[in-house]
Amino acid sequence: MRIEAIIDPVTGGTRIVVAEESRLLHTLDVIARGIGGTRTAVIADRSGLPIVTLDRTTSTLASAAMVTLVLDAARNVCANLDLPDLCDVTIEGRGWKVFVHALSAKFTLFIVSDGDVEPSFVKREIERHASELREVLSRIG
């Protein structure tokens, strides 16, 4: 693993990170800017622990575990209904949307955005960058 210093997009301070984390953080930032109206974006491992996030608040960290459970529950529903290949779950409320995307069996991406963001646009934007995210995540574990 390579170590490098980056400017943290949340605090503006310098952080020392593993090169893979830096690449993931950059890609999350690109996705968020591409979608617009993004409040946060997080990649979590299968236990729900955040690997990288644009927002390090306590509520975001706790939500990473919860969206991992949401994706697991949705997979169980699909399995019970014999529906293959679940990729995404969207949760909507007034003025907000949460997009949950399975990057692999080990990693989940979730994005919280304003309510006027079109889900199909978010899906296309995630898919544009999914191979890069999967490549870096495969090196992490």
VENWONOR-V881028 format. One record per residue. N is the residue number from 1. BURIAL is + if it has 9 or more other ideal C-beta (glycine too) atoms within 8 Angstrom, else -. Layout:
n | burial
N | BURIAL
N | BURIAL
//
This chain:
n | burial
1 | -
2 | -
3 | -
4 | -
5 | -
6 | +
7 | -
8 | +
9 | -
10 | -
11 | -
12 | -
13 | -
14 | -
15 | -
16 | -
17 | +
18 | -
19 | +
20 | +
21 | +
22 | +
23 | +
24 | +
25 | +
26 | -
27 | +
28 | +
29 | +
30 | +
31 | +
32 | +
33 | -
34 | -
35 | +
36 | -
37 | -
38 | +
39 | -
40 | +
41 | +
42 | +
43 | +
44 | +
45 | +
46 | -
47 | -
48 | +
49 | -
50 | +
51 | +
52 | +
53 | +
54 | +
55 | +
56 | -
57 | -
58 | -
59 | -
60 | +
61 | +
62 | -
63 | +
64 | +
65 | +
66 | +
67 | +
68 | +
69 | +
70 | +
71 | +
72 | -
73 | -
74 | +
75 | +
76 | -
77 | +
78 | +
79 | -
80 | -
81 | -
82 | -
83 | -
84 | -
85 | -
86 | +
87 | -
88 | +
89 | +
90 | +
91 | -
92 | -
93 | -
94 | -
95 | -
96 | +
97 | +
98 | +
99 | +
100 | +
101 | +
102 | +
103 | +
104 | -
105 | -
106 | -
107 | +
108 | +
109 | +
110 | +
111 | +
112 | +
113 | +
114 | +
115 | +
116 | -
117 | +
118 | -
119 | +
120 | -
121 | +
122 | +
123 | +
124 | -
125 | +
126 | +
127 | -
128 | -
129 | +
130 | +
131 | -
132 | +
133 | +
134 | +
135 | -
136 | +
137 | +
138 | -
139 | -
140 | -
141 | -
//
